[in-house]
Amino acid sequence: MSIGLFHTRLIASNSLLGAPVLTLDLLVNTVSKKVSGVASIFQSTWPPLNFHARVWGDYSEAKLTPSVESHIILTLAGSPSGPLSQIAQTFGLKGILDNWTSGFVDYRYNEGGQWHQVRHVAVHQASTVEPPPHHAVPLYAVAVQTARESGDLAQIKVAVQQGEQQLAHHDALRTALGQLNAEIARLEAR
């Protein structure tokens, strides 16, 4: 179990084709044993469903015997605008998890004024997708665009000068980065 504050993404679904899929994006505070985040339910079959709610709740740890790992008992409530809102709850969940990675949940949601209940659904941790690295955007790009649109010659010259200064430091930054990587390698070799 992590200590402090951590994020987890859980998916709850059964193996039936077209069944609703619940995605929980949760921030877990292990100090106060509180949980908050977002619940999304998607169903591709008729009637289509795209449900969202802000969720909050708490959890406790239960140990059946001292020699086995503890299970997490999770309870969540939710509404479109959060716990302090006057809007009625539209989501509820109760479940048993094994170290925030798997387990089973029962949940219910209110869609179109009608409550729908889903029972004993398997939960697993969602795989994480690392976004590809993107191009570095020069810090002067907005200033250049603004200066170009203004047509002000003095503003354009200042933006060009700032851009040239940043480009002039490119080699110095590359050298400093190489030195830092060499220092990291030296320290890791110890």
MORATA-V793605 format. One record per pair of residues at least 12 apart in sequence whose C-alpha atoms are under 6 Angstrom apart, sorted by the first residue. I is the first residue (numbers start at 1). J is the second residue. D is the distance in whole Angstrom. If there is no record, write none. Layout:
BEGIN
i: {I;I}
j: {J;J}
d: {D;D}
END
This chain:
BEGIN
i: {3;4;4;4;5;5;6;6;7;7;8;9;9;9;9;10;10;10;10;10;11;11;11;11;12;12;13;13;14;18;18;20;20;21;21;22;22;23;23;24;24;25;25;33;33;34;34;35;35;35;36;36;37;37;38;38;38;39;39;40;53;53;53;54;54;54;54;55;55;56;56;57;57;58;59;59;60;60;71;71;72;72;73;73;74;74;75;75;76;76;77;77;78;78;90;90;91;91;92;92;93;93;94;101;101;102;102;103;103;104;104;104;104;105;105;106;106;106;140;143;144}
j: {30;29;30;31;28;29;27;28;26;27;26;24;25;125;126;23;24;124;125;126;23;123;124;126;122;123;121;122;121;44;45;42;43;41;42;40;41;39;40;38;39;37;38;58;59;57;58;56;57;58;55;56;54;55;53;54;55;52;53;52;78;79;80;78;79;80;82;77;78;76;77;75;76;75;73;74;72;73;97;98;96;97;95;96;94;95;93;94;92;93;91;92;90;91;109;110;108;109;107;108;106;107;106;124;125;123;124;122;123;120;121;122;123;120;121;118;119;120;163;159;159}
d: {6;6;5;6;6;5;6;5;6;5;5;6;5;6;6;6;5;6;4;5;5;6;6;6;6;4;6;6;6;6;5;6;4;5;5;6;4;6;5;6;5;5;5;6;6;6;4;5;5;5;5;4;6;5;6;5;5;6;5;5;6;5;5;5;6;6;5;6;4;5;6;6;4;6;5;4;6;5;6;5;6;5;6;5;6;5;6;5;6;5;6;4;6;5;5;5;6;4;6;5;6;4;5;6;5;5;4;6;5;6;5;5;5;5;5;6;4;5;6;6;5}
END
